[in-house]
Amino acid sequence: MSAEAHDHGHDLEHEHHHKETFITKYIFSIDHKMISKQYLITGIIMGVIGVGMSMLFRMQLAWPEESFKIFNVLLGDKFAPDGVMANDIYLALVTIHGTIMVFFVLTAGLSGTFSNLLIPLQIGARDMASGFMNMVSYWLFFVSAVIMLCSLFVEAGPASSGWTIYPPLSALPQAIPGSGMGMTLWLVSMAIFIASSLMGSLNYIVTVINLRTKGMTMTRLPLTIWCFFVTAIIGVVSFPVLLSAALLLIFDRSFGTSFFLSDIYIAGEVLHYQGGSPVLFEHLFWFLGHPEVYIVILPAMGIVSEVMATNSRKPIFGYRAMIMSVLAIAFLSTIVWGHHMFISGMNPFLGSVFTFTTLLIAIPSAVKAFNWITTLWKGNLQLNPAMLFSIGMVSTFITGGLTGIILGDSTLDINVHDTYFVVAHFHLVMGISALYGMFAGVYHWFPRLYGRMLNKNLGYVHFWVSAISAYGVFFPMHFIGLAGLPRRYYTNTNFPLFDDLQNVNVLITTFALIGGIFQLVFLYNFFSSIFYGKKAVQNPWKSTTLEWTAPVEHIHGNWPGEIPEVHRWPYDYSNPAHDVDFVPQNVPMKEGEEVLHH
């Protein structure tokens, strides 16, 4: 299709969009900006539920067998008789908390929001390659989220075999109460979620490859777009493997096959399963599960790179090295999954192979960390909330990554496997880091999303309380993990060995409750600013990328008239050839001006 025909088609489309109804504009919208808002608000709602669950089970760990009225109110008489949490629901809360945070908040909430918002705007496209497919991918995500929440209300309780749903607990409906209908709904929800992710990812890939504006070569793409693009590729490669694992698990549960089951006894009864292997499921699950960590963290890395360059008022350090490290992370992330299985009965020789590839992935990760620090070095730092969350993300990524070196070594991992050391590691390196990236993105692009500014002072309160609380929760966990405290135990009071660690659990829970409650500051700031925030100017951060050249009021098609043409790379800050300290990408090169080296 020629550019003129493309623009003409969009003009017709624009005329057609004047007759929009509430339903076509806000619910079944095919405008990428509206779909990104839908993802963001759905992700925030799921995040509130996920964080709420973690606060409940942290209270149980700090004060085991204590009676809390809130347990009875939220969990009911069946799961919290007299306000004392039952052990079945504890496992269910841990399972659904993990599932919601990993998939529904950090995967869909982060990628869905910012890939949708930024890919067309930053590459100079009118919209996604397929607006309809984009809408369908959001609604599949919404349906899967609803099904996951519905599983909380089935009679036997939601899935309770951990977010990793290892067989045989997940494969035998009669194994534990949480293996019944709740587990089936979990699998159905995830199958729909994977369909949503694949449709979204394919759309992002095609849009980046085919719809870049004139002059937007691959080496002029902002790092955000590189990260979203590579994230989408990892998703297309690895998500179908989890879908196959989920389908085989459904066969085992409902149709009598034994892909993952062999020689099972329940209450002395010999079941007829033979020939399968639960380790096979682990291979399939972690073939997605490890790239999933990078599907979660790469978009946050892209957002942090963009926010840091803008608020340091200097070019990002090592642009090409950053791109190479993203590509290296993408490749290595798909060949390291076995480090989750060092003590699962996998061949020890394979353990040594996976140790090598796991330690190798530290190199591109370190390149990114050093480049961020060097970008900050001697910059003219604007310490607004987005910048603080970006710096916080670098901090948690480094502290969490260092413990990954211990867990990546098969001989060291055996000592701390399945303890709170592992919980501390992945919450810092993946959970908190990705959440900080998400918050940085919301504070930075809120004017682009809603045409208004967030309250800066509330943003500072939100950052400092969140940062102190996050380290207050996860730093002490390393020590109770090294002391041998196992994770996913409903209470540790049966083991006198761990009595001395109870005070630490109380400390962790106190920080968790403070941090969780203070997210209400963000929620208030977010929802009140949508309606009452200060009106935003077109380019409030004096940024160079194309999304700030579009008008503040939203139109379907992003730019009235012609799409801007790109003449330079995306980080022209403090360019000595210009009087101003930022030169947008659509400003033509001066005569004799040299292209800045990346």
PLY file of the C-alpha trace (Angstrom):
ply
format ascii 1.0
element vertex 598
property float x
property float y
property float z
element edge 597
property int vertex1
property int vertex2
end_header
0.00 0.00 0.00
1.45 3.42 -0.91
1.93 6.04 1.80
-0.66 8.31 0.11
-3.27 5.55 0.02
-2.40 4.67 3.60
-2.91 8.29 4.72
-6.08 8.61 2.62
-7.46 5.45 4.23
-6.74 6.92 7.65
-8.44 10.21 6.70
-11.59 8.24 5.83
-11.20 6.28 9.03
-10.82 9.56 10.95
-14.06 10.94 9.47
-15.79 7.69 10.38
-14.54 7.98 13.98
-16.48 11.22 14.56
-19.60 9.07 14.95
-18.18 6.99 17.80
-20.45 5.84 20.59
-19.36 5.25 24.18
-19.05 1.51 23.48
-16.92 1.88 20.33
-14.68 4.52 21.92
-14.09 3.17 25.43
-14.91 -0.55 25.34
-14.43 -2.07 21.89
-11.86 0.49 20.78
-9.26 -0.30 18.12
-7.18 2.81 18.92
-3.86 1.71 20.42
-3.88 4.55 22.98
-7.25 3.49 24.41
-6.22 -0.18 24.44
-3.06 0.73 26.40
-5.25 2.47 29.01
-7.47 -0.62 29.21
-4.39 -2.80 29.82
-3.04 -0.38 32.42
-6.22 -0.08 34.46
-6.90 -3.84 34.31
-3.27 -4.45 35.37
-3.64 -2.00 38.29
-6.84 -3.73 39.50
-5.14 -7.16 39.30
-2.09 -5.70 41.06
-4.25 -4.50 43.98
-5.69 -8.02 44.32
-2.23 -9.67 44.06
-0.63 -7.34 46.62
-3.66 -7.75 48.92
-3.16 -11.53 48.88
0.51 -11.18 49.78
-0.40 -8.99 52.76
-2.83 -11.68 54.00
-0.34 -14.55 53.85
2.45 -12.41 55.29
0.20 -11.77 58.33
-0.25 -15.53 58.67
3.54 -16.08 58.57
4.27 -13.34 61.13
1.53 -14.29 63.59
0.68 -17.96 62.91
-2.60 -19.29 64.31
-3.61 -15.78 65.47
-7.21 -14.76 64.89
-7.80 -11.79 62.52
-11.29 -10.55 61.76
-10.15 -9.51 58.26
-9.33 -13.17 57.46
-12.89 -14.16 58.30
-14.36 -11.23 56.32
-12.30 -11.88 53.17
-11.91 -15.67 53.25
-15.18 -16.74 54.89
-15.94 -19.32 57.58
-14.74 -22.23 55.48
-11.17 -20.97 54.96
-10.79 -18.82 58.08
-12.96 -20.28 60.87
-12.94 -17.86 63.83
-10.50 -15.65 61.92
-7.69 -18.26 61.83
-6.36 -18.98 58.32
-6.66 -22.60 57.14
-3.56 -24.14 55.58
-5.38 -24.98 52.29
-6.18 -21.34 51.59
-2.64 -20.26 52.50
-1.25 -22.36 49.61
-3.99 -21.03 47.33
-3.18 -17.41 48.19
0.53 -17.98 47.45
-0.36 -19.67 44.12
-2.81 -17.06 42.86
-0.61 -14.16 44.11
2.31 -15.50 42.03
0.14 -16.13 38.98
-1.51 -12.70 39.06
1.73 -10.76 39.62
3.83 -12.62 37.02
1.30 -12.92 34.21
-1.53 -10.44 34.72
0.40 -7.48 36.17
4.03 -7.68 35.03
3.52 -9.39 31.64
0.21 -8.02 30.37
0.06 -4.87 32.51
3.59 -3.76 31.62
4.02 -4.97 28.02
0.38 -4.48 27.08
0.29 -0.89 28.35
3.57 0.48 27.07
4.00 -1.58 23.88
0.54 -0.45 22.81
1.07 3.17 23.76
4.61 3.67 22.52
5.26 1.42 19.52
3.06 3.36 17.03
3.89 6.77 18.56
7.66 6.28 18.76
8.11 4.69 15.30
5.80 7.21 13.60
2.84 4.94 12.74
-0.85 5.81 12.67
-1.74 2.72 14.72
-0.85 -0.93 15.21
-0.64 -3.19 12.15
-4.03 -4.67 13.10
-6.27 -2.61 15.36
-8.89 -5.37 15.46
-6.37 -8.02 16.53
-5.12 -5.60 19.16
-8.63 -5.22 20.56
-9.18 -9.00 20.57
-5.88 -9.56 22.42
-6.99 -7.17 25.18
-10.41 -8.80 25.55
-8.87 -12.28 25.71
-6.60 -10.96 28.49
-9.64 -9.52 30.27
-11.59 -12.81 29.98
-8.60 -14.81 31.29
-8.31 -12.40 34.26
-12.02 -12.82 35.05
-11.74 -16.63 34.90
-8.69 -16.52 37.20
-10.63 -14.40 39.72
-13.69 -16.70 39.41
-11.47 -19.62 40.48
-11.22 -17.92 43.90
-14.90 -18.66 44.51
-15.21 -22.36 43.64
-16.24 -24.59 46.53
-13.01 -26.55 47.04
-10.92 -23.39 46.66
-8.59 -22.05 43.96
-5.51 -23.80 42.56
-2.98 -24.46 45.33
0.00 -26.19 43.77
2.17 -23.06 43.46
2.24 -20.75 40.41
4.52 -23.34 38.76
1.67 -25.95 38.97
3.94 -28.98 39.19
2.34 -32.41 38.79
1.24 -34.60 40.48
-0.59 -32.00 42.63
-1.88 -30.22 39.53
-2.50 -33.40 37.50
-4.62 -35.37 40.00
-7.95 -33.69 40.80
-8.19 -35.76 44.01
-4.68 -34.91 45.31
-5.54 -31.90 47.53
-8.61 -29.61 47.74
-6.92 -27.04 45.49
-6.40 -29.64 42.74
-10.07 -29.71 41.74
-12.18 -27.22 39.80
-9.93 -24.32 40.85
-6.98 -25.96 39.05
-9.07 -26.57 35.92
-10.09 -22.90 35.82
-6.42 -21.91 36.29
-5.46 -23.94 33.20
-8.34 -22.56 31.11
-7.45 -19.01 32.17
-3.79 -19.49 31.22
-4.65 -21.00 27.82
-6.73 -17.90 26.98
-4.02 -15.62 28.40
-1.39 -17.25 26.13
-3.64 -16.73 23.08
-3.91 -13.05 24.06
-0.12 -12.69 24.52
0.62 -14.33 21.16
-1.80 -12.08 19.28
-0.35 -9.01 20.96
3.25 -10.08 20.33
2.71 -10.83 16.64
1.06 -7.42 16.24
4.00 -5.63 17.92
6.56 -7.45 15.75
4.77 -6.71 12.45
4.21 -3.06 13.43
7.89 -2.45 14.26
9.11 -4.16 11.08
6.60 -2.73 8.60
5.19 0.59 9.82
8.23 2.73 10.70
8.06 6.27 9.34
10.46 7.66 6.70
14.01 7.89 8.09
13.29 5.63 11.10
15.99 3.01 10.55
16.48 0.23 13.12
19.46 2.11 14.60
17.31 5.20 15.13
14.70 3.32 17.17
14.48 4.32 20.84
15.67 1.58 23.23
12.08 1.23 24.47
11.02 -0.03 21.05
14.00 -2.39 20.82
13.06 -3.89 24.19
9.34 -4.25 23.33
10.24 -5.75 19.94
12.63 -8.34 21.40
10.19 -9.10 24.25
7.49 -9.88 21.68
9.87 -12.23 19.83
10.71 -14.11 23.07
6.95 -14.40 23.77
6.23 -15.90 20.35
9.05 -18.43 20.79
8.32 -19.55 24.35
4.62 -19.06 25.22
3.38 -21.86 22.91
5.48 -24.33 24.95
3.51 -23.46 28.11
0.30 -23.84 26.12
1.32 -27.36 25.09
2.24 -28.19 28.72
-1.15 -26.88 29.91
-3.03 -28.91 27.27
-1.13 -32.12 28.14
-1.88 -31.45 31.81
-5.60 -31.10 30.98
-5.37 -34.50 29.19
-3.77 -36.04 32.29
-6.45 -34.54 34.53
-9.51 -35.29 32.45
-8.80 -37.99 29.87
-6.74 -40.60 31.73
-3.43 -40.06 29.89
-0.12 -40.11 31.79
2.28 -37.64 30.20
3.42 -36.36 33.60
2.33 -39.18 35.94
3.94 -42.49 36.88
3.60 -44.95 39.80
1.29 -42.82 41.93
-0.10 -43.95 45.30
-2.88 -42.06 47.13
-3.88 -43.27 50.62
-2.42 -46.70 49.89
-4.32 -47.02 46.59
-2.23 -47.69 43.47
-3.36 -45.50 40.57
-3.19 -46.83 37.02
-0.81 -44.17 35.68
2.57 -45.29 34.34
5.27 -44.20 31.93
5.05 -40.43 32.39
7.45 -38.07 34.15
6.79 -34.95 36.23
10.31 -33.77 35.26
9.08 -33.52 31.65
6.50 -30.98 32.82
9.23 -29.00 34.58
11.21 -28.83 31.34
8.19 -27.58 29.41
7.13 -25.12 32.11
10.56 -23.58 32.61
11.21 -23.35 28.88
8.61 -20.61 29.11
9.23 -19.79 32.78
12.76 -18.50 32.35
12.24 -16.40 29.20
9.14 -15.13 31.07
11.48 -13.44 33.57
12.95 -11.44 30.68
9.52 -10.86 29.07
8.79 -9.11 32.37
12.09 -7.23 32.87
13.03 -6.19 29.28
10.18 -3.68 28.83
11.14 -2.18 32.22
14.76 -1.93 30.99
13.63 -0.09 27.87
11.48 2.34 29.88
14.34 3.00 32.33
16.79 3.69 29.46
14.40 6.24 27.96
13.56 7.96 31.27
17.24 8.12 32.30
18.44 9.68 29.06
15.62 12.27 29.19
16.20 13.19 32.84
20.00 13.12 32.71
19.86 15.55 29.78
22.57 13.56 27.99
22.65 10.75 25.41
22.24 7.18 26.66
25.70 5.66 27.05
26.54 2.84 24.61
23.37 2.75 22.49
24.57 -0.08 20.24
25.98 -2.03 23.18
22.56 -1.73 24.82
20.89 -3.19 21.70
23.43 -6.03 21.52
22.92 -6.83 25.19
19.12 -6.99 24.70
19.61 -9.42 21.80
22.10 -11.48 23.85
19.71 -11.61 26.81
16.90 -12.75 24.47
19.00 -15.58 23.05
20.51 -16.73 26.36
17.18 -16.55 28.22
15.87 -19.44 26.11
18.78 -21.80 26.90
19.09 -21.47 30.70
15.78 -22.92 31.94
17.40 -25.95 33.60
18.81 -23.93 36.52
15.34 -24.17 38.09
15.72 -27.95 38.10
19.15 -28.58 39.63
17.71 -30.87 42.33
14.70 -32.24 40.44
16.37 -35.45 39.29
17.73 -33.97 36.07
21.04 -35.41 34.81
23.88 -33.74 36.84
25.91 -33.24 33.64
23.06 -31.11 32.28
23.28 -29.14 35.53
26.86 -28.13 34.69
25.80 -27.05 31.17
22.98 -24.90 32.54
25.32 -23.43 35.18
27.61 -22.22 32.39
24.83 -20.60 30.32
23.25 -19.08 33.43
26.48 -17.39 34.52
26.96 -16.21 30.94
23.72 -14.20 31.04
25.27 -12.02 33.76
27.48 -10.39 31.08
24.79 -8.62 28.99
22.91 -7.80 32.20
26.06 -6.15 33.61
26.57 -4.22 30.35
23.13 -2.67 30.82
23.74 -1.85 34.49
27.11 -0.17 33.76
25.64 1.78 30.83
22.82 3.13 33.00
25.28 4.18 35.72
27.50 5.85 33.10
24.47 7.66 31.67
23.83 9.12 35.14
27.50 10.06 35.60
27.96 13.85 35.36
24.44 14.24 33.97
22.22 17.21 34.75
19.86 15.01 36.77
16.17 15.92 37.02
15.10 13.88 40.04
11.37 13.65 39.34
9.40 10.52 40.42
9.96 8.74 37.07
13.73 9.24 37.38
13.76 8.07 41.01
11.92 4.87 40.11
14.38 4.31 37.22
17.38 4.69 39.56
15.59 2.43 42.07
15.14 -0.18 39.34
18.90 -0.19 38.61
19.56 -0.64 42.34
17.17 -3.59 42.79
18.29 -5.16 39.50
21.92 -5.16 40.67
21.19 -6.38 44.24
18.81 -9.06 42.99
21.15 -10.07 40.17
24.11 -10.64 42.48
22.23 -13.39 44.36
21.38 -14.92 40.98
25.06 -15.79 40.59
24.77 -17.99 43.72
21.52 -19.61 42.55
22.89 -20.15 39.04
25.70 -22.36 40.33
24.39 -25.92 40.76
26.61 -26.77 43.76
25.71 -23.59 45.67
22.05 -23.72 44.68
21.49 -27.07 46.42
21.97 -25.40 49.82
19.40 -22.64 49.35
17.00 -24.27 46.88
13.34 -23.74 47.83
14.19 -21.44 50.74
13.36 -17.76 51.23
16.71 -16.92 49.61
15.13 -17.80 46.25
12.02 -15.75 47.07
14.19 -12.73 47.92
16.23 -13.12 44.72
13.43 -13.30 42.18
11.24 -10.70 43.89
14.07 -8.16 43.74
15.45 -8.93 40.29
12.14 -9.51 38.56
9.19 -8.39 40.69
10.33 -5.12 42.27
12.60 -4.13 39.35
9.78 -4.62 36.82
7.29 -2.80 39.07
9.71 0.13 39.39
10.02 0.19 35.59
6.24 0.17 35.32
5.89 3.04 37.82
8.63 5.01 36.02
6.70 4.54 32.76
3.39 5.63 34.31
4.92 8.80 35.84
6.77 9.63 32.59
4.04 8.95 30.01
0.96 9.85 32.07
0.75 13.22 30.22
0.79 11.29 26.93
-1.92 8.89 28.15
-4.32 11.35 29.81
-3.18 14.87 28.85
-2.64 15.75 32.53
0.22 15.70 35.04
0.53 13.50 38.13
1.12 15.20 41.49
4.91 15.26 41.93
4.93 15.44 45.76
2.67 12.39 46.08
5.05 10.70 43.62
8.00 11.37 45.95
6.10 9.93 48.94
5.15 6.89 46.84
8.76 6.28 45.76
10.51 6.65 49.10
8.05 4.55 51.10
8.00 1.87 48.36
11.81 1.78 48.10
12.39 1.49 51.86
9.60 -1.08 52.25
10.80 -3.23 49.33
14.30 -3.56 50.78
12.77 -3.97 54.26
10.81 -6.97 52.99
13.31 -8.72 50.74
16.71 -7.95 52.27
16.06 -9.88 55.53
14.63 -12.77 53.49
18.12 -13.56 52.20
19.23 -14.26 55.78
16.31 -16.45 56.83
16.82 -18.30 53.53
20.51 -18.89 54.31
19.36 -20.13 57.76
17.36 -22.80 55.89
13.78 -21.55 56.26
11.72 -23.28 53.51
9.28 -21.27 51.41
5.55 -22.03 51.01
5.26 -23.38 54.58
2.02 -22.26 56.21
3.74 -21.96 59.59
7.20 -22.67 60.94
6.09 -23.25 64.55
6.44 -27.04 64.19
10.21 -26.67 63.86
11.99 -25.41 67.02
15.04 -24.87 64.77
13.31 -21.81 63.24
11.92 -20.24 66.43
14.68 -17.61 66.48
13.69 -16.45 62.99
10.12 -15.53 63.93
11.08 -11.94 64.84
12.52 -11.50 61.35
9.22 -12.70 59.86
7.39 -10.08 61.93
9.81 -7.38 60.65
9.29 -8.48 57.02
5.51 -8.48 57.42
5.53 -5.01 59.01
7.40 -3.59 56.01
5.10 -5.51 53.63
1.97 -4.03 55.24
3.41 -0.48 55.20
4.54 -0.81 51.56
1.23 -2.34 50.49
-0.92 0.29 52.22
1.15 3.17 50.78
0.33 2.02 47.24
-3.01 3.72 47.99
-1.08 7.02 47.61
-0.27 6.03 44.01
-3.84 4.88 43.34
-5.25 8.17 44.64
-2.71 10.18 42.63
-3.39 8.16 39.46
-7.20 8.22 39.45
-7.63 11.77 40.77
-5.08 13.16 38.26
-7.00 11.64 35.33
-9.81 14.09 36.13
-8.28 16.89 38.19
-4.55 16.88 37.37
-2.81 19.94 35.97
-3.23 20.14 32.17
-0.09 18.88 30.39
1.81 20.79 27.73
2.80 18.93 24.57
6.36 18.01 25.62
6.58 18.41 29.42
9.94 16.60 29.82
11.61 18.25 26.79
12.13 14.83 25.25
13.45 14.04 21.75
11.32 11.04 20.73
8.39 11.23 18.32
5.52 10.56 20.76
5.91 14.12 22.12
5.42 15.66 18.67
1.79 14.44 18.52
-0.91 16.80 19.87
-2.02 16.38 23.49
-5.67 15.77 22.58
-6.11 12.22 21.34
-7.03 11.66 17.73
-7.20 8.29 16.03
-4.18 8.38 13.76
-1.90 10.21 16.25
-0.84 13.11 13.99
-3.15 15.46 12.06
-1.86 15.73 8.50
1.51 14.22 7.66
3.48 11.84 9.87
6.78 13.42 11.03
9.94 12.30 9.23
12.97 11.18 11.24
16.42 12.74 10.67
18.50 11.73 13.70
18.92 9.16 16.49
16.61 9.34 19.54
19.04 10.66 22.19
20.22 14.05 20.88
20.53 15.70 24.29
23.07 18.46 25.02
24.24 18.45 21.40
27.01 21.11 21.10
25.85 21.96 17.55
22.54 23.32 18.90
21.59 26.08 21.33
18.86 24.07 23.09
19.71 20.99 25.18
17.44 18.64 23.22
16.85 18.17 19.49
13.73 16.12 18.56
14.13 13.32 16.03
12.06 15.16 13.40
14.37 18.22 13.29
16.43 18.12 10.04
20.23 18.02 10.27
22.02 21.37 9.92
24.47 21.83 7.11
27.79 20.38 8.24
26.30 18.84 11.40
27.80 15.46 12.19
25.66 12.52 13.17
26.36 11.75 16.82
28.05 8.39 17.29
25.90 5.95 19.18
0 1
1 2
2 3
3 4
4 5
5 6
6 7
7 8
8 9
9 10
10 11
11 12
12 13
13 14
14 15
15 16
16 17
17 18
18 19
19 20
20 21
21 22
22 23
23 24
24 25
25 26
26 27
27 28
28 29
29 30
30 31
31 32
32 33
33 34
34 35
35 36
36 37
37 38
38 39
39 40
40 41
41 42
42 43
43 44
44 45
45 46
46 47
47 48
48 49
49 50
50 51
51 52
52 53
53 54
54 55
55 56
56 57
57 58
58 59
59 60
60 61
61 62
62 63
63 64
64 65
65 66
66 67
67 68
68 69
69 70
70 71
71 72
72 73
73 74
74 75
75 76
76 77
77 78
78 79
79 80
80 81
81 82
82 83
83 84
84 85
85 86
86 87
87 88
88 89
89 90
90 91
91 92
92 93
93 94
94 95
95 96
96 97
97 98
98 99
99 100
100 101
101 102
102 103
103 104
104 105
105 106
106 107
107 108
108 109
109 110
110 111
111 112
112 113
113 114
114 115
115 116
116 117
117 118
118 119
119 120
120 121
121 122
122 123
123 124
124 125
125 126
126 127
127 128
128 129
129 130
130 131
131 132
132 133
133 134
134 135
135 136
136 137
137 138
138 139
139 140
140 141
141 142
142 143
143 144
144 145
145 146
146 147
147 148
148 149
149 150
150 151
151 152
152 153
153 154
154 155
155 156
156 157
157 158
158 159
159 160
160 161
161 162
162 163
163 164
164 165
165 166
166 167
167 168
168 169
169 170
170 171
171 172
172 173
173 174
174 175
175 176
176 177
177 178
178 179
179 180
180 181
181 182
182 183
183 184
184 185
185 186
186 187
187 188
188 189
189 190
190 191
191 192
192 193
193 194
194 195
195 196
196 197
197 198
198 199
199 200
200 201
201 202
202 203
203 204
204 205
205 206
206 207
207 208
208 209
209 210
210 211
211 212
212 213
213 214
214 215
215 216
216 217
217 218
218 219
219 220
220 221
221 222
222 223
223 224
224 225
225 226
226 227
227 228
228 229
229 230
230 231
231 232
232 233
233 234
234 235
235 236
236 237
237 238
238 239
239 240
240 241
241 242
242 243
243 244
244 245
245 246
246 247
247 248
248 249
249 250
250 251
251 252
252 253
253 254
254 255
255 256
256 257
257 258
258 259
259 260
260 261
261 262
262 263
263 264
264 265
265 266
266 267
267 268
268 269
269 270
270 271
271 272
272 273
273 274
274 275
275 276
276 277
277 278
278 279
279 280
280 281
281 282
282 283
283 284
284 285
285 286
286 287
287 288
288 289
289 290
290 291
291 292
292 293
293 294
294 295
295 296
296 297
297 298
298 299
299 300
300 301
301 302
302 303
303 304
304 305
305 306
306 307
307 308
308 309
309 310
310 311
311 312
312 313
313 314
314 315
315 316
316 317
317 318
318 319
319 320
320 321
321 322
322 323
323 324
324 325
325 326
326 327
327 328
328 329
329 330
330 331
331 332
332 333
333 334
334 335
335 336
336 337
337 338
338 339
339 340
340 341
341 342
342 343
343 344
344 345
345 346
346 347
347 348
348 349
349 350
350 351
351 352
352 353
353 354
354 355
355 356
356 357
357 358
358 359
359 360
360 361
361 362
362 363
363 364
364 365
365 366
366 367
367 368
368 369
369 370
370 371
371 372
372 373
373 374
374 375
375 376
376 377
377 378
378 379
379 380
380 381
381 382
382 383
383 384
384 385
385 386
386 387
387 388
388 389
389 390
390 391
391 392
392 393
393 394
394 395
395 396
396 397
397 398
398 399
399 400
400 401
401 402
402 403
403 404
404 405
405 406
406 407
407 408
408 409
409 410
410 411
411 412
412 413
413 414
414 415
415 416
416 417
417 418
418 419
419 420
420 421
421 422
422 423
423 424
424 425
425 426
426 427
427 428
428 429
429 430
430 431
431 432
432 433
433 434
434 435
435 436
436 437
437 438
438 439
439 440
440 441
441 442
442 443
443 444
444 445
445 446
446 447
447 448
448 449
449 450
450 451
451 452
452 453
453 454
454 455
455 456
456 457
457 458
458 459
459 460
460 461
461 462
462 463
463 464
464 465
465 466
466 467
467 468
468 469
469 470
470 471
471 472
472 473
473 474
474 475
475 476
476 477
477 478
478 479
479 480
480 481
481 482
482 483
483 484
484 485
485 486
486 487
487 488
488 489
489 490
490 491
491 492
492 493
493 494
494 495
495 496
496 497
497 498
498 499
499 500
500 501
501 502
502 503
503 504
504 505
505 506
506 507
507 508
508 509
509 510
510 511
511 512
512 513
513 514
514 515
515 516
516 517
517 518
518 519
519 520
520 521
521 522
522 523
523 524
524 525
525 526
526 527
527 528
528 529
529 530
530 531
531 532
532 533
533 534
534 535
535 536
536 537
537 538
538 539
539 540
540 541
541 542
542 543
543 544
544 545
545 546
546 547
547 548
548 549
549 550
550 551
551 552
552 553
553 554
554 555
555 556
556 557
557 558
558 559
559 560
560 561
561 562
562 563
563 564
564 565
565 566
566 567
567 568
568 569
569 570
570 571
571 572
572 573
573 574
574 575
575 576
576 577
577 578
578 579
579 580
580 581
581 582
582 583
583 584
584 585
585 586
586 587
587 588
588 589
589 590
590 591
591 592
592 593
593 594
594 595
595 596
596 597
